[in-house]
Amino acid sequence: LVDAKGGTLGTGTIVPGQSNTLNLKVGIVDASGNPVMDTTVTPNVQKTFTVQTTVGGTPKTGETFTMNLTGAASSDNRNAQALVALQTKQTVDTGSASKGISLTDAYNTLVTNVGTKTAQGKSDSAATTAILENAKGARDSLSGVNLDEETGNLVKYQQYYTASSQIIKAAQETFATLINSL
């Protein structure tokens, strides 16, 4: 770990292929670049802050990464402004012929598409239900069963069966009488 002037702040080891958590201790300096000392301890030591980051993958020899801090006593809103700028920056669908669209426009398009598909699905469902009901009605009108008519037919067939059984019983008795008389 080196500072902006190339001075060594610390050292460490990175194991390739693993996630390596680095705790980087950085000395605090004032606007003039002089160390800010902690006077609550004896002997006085420079105040520090720690930045924790994770390095993964397999770094190549000599590979570097840079972290920059804002200047001393800065309290601007550049990060917030950068985030707000992403709202209208053309970052989505950048591979198309239209040069991309903003996150807000992409979100609006997504919501509109979902709403349209939902409305279309509801409409399709209603139409399909109506077609199904019409088909059932047509089927029932051609091959439907009238329960009153079927009940009347069952009673009629039951009476025919009873009458037939009585004729057969009378015929059996007649034949039995004739055979016994011989």
Secondary structure, DSSP 8 states (H G I E B T S, - for coil): -B-TTS-B-------TTS-EEEEEEEE-B-TTS-B-EETTSSS-EE-EEEEEEEE-S---TT---------TT----HHHHHHHHHTTSEEESTTSTT--EEHHHHHHHHHHHHHHHHHHHHHHHHHHHHHHHHHHHHHHHHH---HHHHHHHHHHHHHHHHHHHHHHHHHHHHHHHHHHH-
